[in-house]
Amino acid sequence: MAFGRRGRKTMISIIELSDLLLFLAIIWIMSTENTLLKNVKTVPTILLSNALSMPIIGLGTWRLNRNATDVIYDAIDVGYRHFDCAHIYRNEPEIGKAFKDLLQKHVIKREDIFVTSKLWNTFHEPSLVRNACETTLKNLCIEYLDNYLIHWPMAYKEGDELYPKDENNKFIASPVDYVDTWKAMEPLVDEGLCRTLGLSNFNVQQIERILKVARIPPSNLQIECHPYLNQTNLMEFCRSHNMVVTAYSPLGSPTSPYKKPGKYPILQNPKVLEISDKYKKTPAQVLIRYQIDRGNVVIPRSANKDHMLENFSLWDFSLKADDIQALNELCFGGRYMIMADAQGHPHHPFADEFS
Ligand SMILES: NC(=O)c1ccc[n+]([C@@H]2O[C@H](COP(=O)([O-])OP(=O)(O)OC[C@H]3O[C@@H](n4cnc5c(N)ncnc54)[C@H](OP(=O)(O)O)[C@@H]3O)[C@@H](O)[C@H]2O)c1
């Protein structure tokens, strides 16, 4: 087919235009991917005692106030790769739906994400442990957990009821000792169902009992931690036993329905506001950095994508020692997660506030 001069010129400009559009599309895709990759690569990790790397910030998933599947899509988009889950949060199937979809579409690879879950109190009886772990894996649509914790040291009566209570509204205890639960968790690592094990809400004496018998020692401890409950003593104890501390409720859990200690919500404490003004960062960023700069892993929860991004944008500043000290001085043992209903249980961990 022959083209005239004008026709050839039009063809060339159409080709040039389509090349230009293709070029722009490639640049756009690369820049989108780069933003994501940049986030992923710049999130520092901490080495656990078994040489597993744990990203120092993760997304909390308790009491998410919108569909957990959508929350995970947003979080992955922002760059989160560490997720703190638990059977008792009753949203593992929704979270798993997002993991399955994102893995199938190759948006993420399994090895790119770090997933923690927790064994609930009604499954402490050793013969129930494996099935509880498998249920969580099935719900989360993954083949192994990176990290599996005993959620609380107290065992509750086994059965379908996750919060078994008596006529006085008190939890019904089970006599199972958490040391025996631990021994039933260790084979999960041997069999590849989880990569590392840890504890949550255990005090020093309880951790020591585990350390005495553990063939696979706990590599991490998850505890409530913020300036009103700075946990300095427990952090030092953990460090001396090669355990990483993960700080839960780092923002003071402002919307959970429990009585909060202190005159101000932590996010509105005048000292926190003063430090956030000084660094030109938000109070949430200061409180999250407070954990990271003390060597802790931190798992703020948000269902709001803007907050997720804010809480994840932390890499251009760190708190000076005197500001960390000023935040430490706000501590008065102000714990909100006291598990009051389970007080009186022989393994309730908070008899000594600073244990
Ligand atoms: N092991 C345990 O026993 C245990 C106990 C409690 C918690 N945890 C874990 O720790 C995670 C975090 O603790 P948490 O959920 O109690 O509370 P948190 O992270 O201290 O606070 C979460 C609340 O802060 C709000 N928030 C988040 N970012 C914010 C920002 N930049 N500015 C203002 N408000 C912001 C969130 O609202 P929006 O959604 O609107 O952002 C949400 O209401 C939990 O989700 C769970 O995974 C573990």
PDBQT file of the ligand as one rigid body, heavy atoms in Angstrom, charges set to zero:
ROOT
HETATM    1  N1  LIG A 401      -1.413  -9.069  72.666  1.00  0.00    +0.000 N 
HETATM    2  C1  LIG A 401      -2.464  -8.438  73.148  1.00  0.00    +0.000 C 
HETATM    3  O1  LIG A 401      -3.085  -8.848  74.136  1.00  0.00    +0.000 OA
HETATM    4  C2  LIG A 401      -2.919  -7.186  72.472  1.00  0.00    +0.000 A 
HETATM    5  C3  LIG A 401      -3.796  -6.317  73.136  1.00  0.00    +0.000 A 
HETATM    6  C4  LIG A 401      -4.173  -5.142  72.494  1.00  0.00    +0.000 A 
HETATM    7  C5  LIG A 401      -3.682  -4.860  71.231  1.00  0.00    +0.000 A 
HETATM    8  N2  LIG A 401      -2.864  -5.748  70.579  1.00  0.00    +0.000 N 
HETATM    9  C6  LIG A 401      -2.373  -5.504  69.202  1.00  0.00    +0.000 C 
HETATM   10  O2  LIG A 401      -1.828  -4.191  69.117  1.00  0.00    +0.000 OA
HETATM   11  C7  LIG A 401      -2.510  -3.462  68.082  1.00  0.00    +0.000 C 
HETATM   12  C8  LIG A 401      -2.528  -1.970  68.377  1.00  0.00    +0.000 C 
HETATM   13  O3  LIG A 401      -3.152  -1.675  69.598  1.00  0.00    +0.000 OA
HETATM   14  P1  LIG A 401      -4.624  -1.044  69.699  1.00  0.00    +0.000 P 
HETATM   15  O4  LIG A 401      -5.408  -1.460  68.530  1.00  0.00    +0.000 OA
HETATM   16  O5  LIG A 401      -5.117  -1.350  71.048  1.00  0.00    +0.000 OA
HETATM   17  O6  LIG A 401      -4.430   0.520  69.730  1.00  0.00    +0.000 OA
HETATM   18  P2  LIG A 401      -3.480   1.663  69.118  1.00  0.00    +0.000 P 
HETATM   19  O7  LIG A 401      -2.720   1.167  67.960  1.00  0.00    +0.000 OA
HETATM   20  O8  LIG A 401      -2.766   2.249  70.273  1.00  0.00    +0.000 OA
HETATM   21  O9  LIG A 401      -4.597   2.698  68.648  1.00  0.00    +0.000 OA
HETATM   22  C9  LIG A 401      -5.464   2.422  67.609  1.00  0.00    +0.000 C 
HETATM   23  C10 LIG A 401      -6.440   3.590  67.463  1.00  0.00    +0.000 C 
HETATM   24  O10 LIG A 401      -5.713   4.779  67.161  1.00  0.00    +0.000 OA
HETATM   25  C11 LIG A 401      -6.281   5.403  66.029  1.00  0.00    +0.000 C 
HETATM   26  N3  LIG A 401      -5.181   5.934  65.222  1.00  0.00    +0.000 N 
HETATM   27  C12 LIG A 401      -4.304   5.221  64.468  1.00  0.00    +0.000 A 
HETATM   28  N4  LIG A 401      -3.433   6.051  63.873  1.00  0.00    +0.000 NA
HETATM   29  C13 LIG A 401      -3.763   7.298  64.252  1.00  0.00    +0.000 A 
HETATM   30  C14 LIG A 401      -3.230   8.564  63.940  1.00  0.00    +0.000 A 
HETATM   31  N5  LIG A 401      -2.168   8.702  63.128  1.00  0.00    +0.000 N 
HETATM   32  N6  LIG A 401      -3.810   9.657  64.504  1.00  0.00    +0.000 NA
HETATM   33  C15 LIG A 401      -4.884   9.523  65.323  1.00  0.00    +0.000 A 
HETATM   34  N7  LIG A 401      -5.440   8.349  65.650  1.00  0.00    +0.000 NA
HETATM   35  C16 LIG A 401      -4.888   7.230  65.105  1.00  0.00    +0.000 A 
HETATM   36  C17 LIG A 401      -7.027   4.327  65.294  1.00  0.00    +0.000 C 
HETATM   37  O11 LIG A 401      -8.141   4.879  64.619  1.00  0.00    +0.000 OA
HETATM   38  P3  LIG A 401      -8.272   4.811  62.990  1.00  0.00    +0.000 P 
HETATM   39  O12 LIG A 401      -8.584   3.399  62.650  1.00  0.00    +0.000 OA
HETATM   40  O13 LIG A 401      -9.377   5.758  62.721  1.00  0.00    +0.000 OA
HETATM   41  O14 LIG A 401      -6.964   5.273  62.450  1.00  0.00    +0.000 OA
HETATM   42  C18 LIG A 401      -7.475   3.407  66.408  1.00  0.00    +0.000 C 
HETATM   43  O15 LIG A 401      -8.708   3.836  66.941  1.00  0.00    +0.000 OA
HETATM   44  C19 LIG A 401      -3.895  -4.133  68.060  1.00  0.00    +0.000 C 
HETATM   45  O16 LIG A 401      -4.632  -3.796  66.916  1.00  0.00    +0.000 OA
HETATM   46  C20 LIG A 401      -3.501  -5.577  68.171  1.00  0.00    +0.000 C 
HETATM   47  O17 LIG A 401      -3.023  -6.057  66.924  1.00  0.00    +0.000 OA
HETATM   48  C21 LIG A 401      -2.457  -6.898  71.192  1.00  0.00    +0.000 A 
ENDROOT
TORSDOF 0
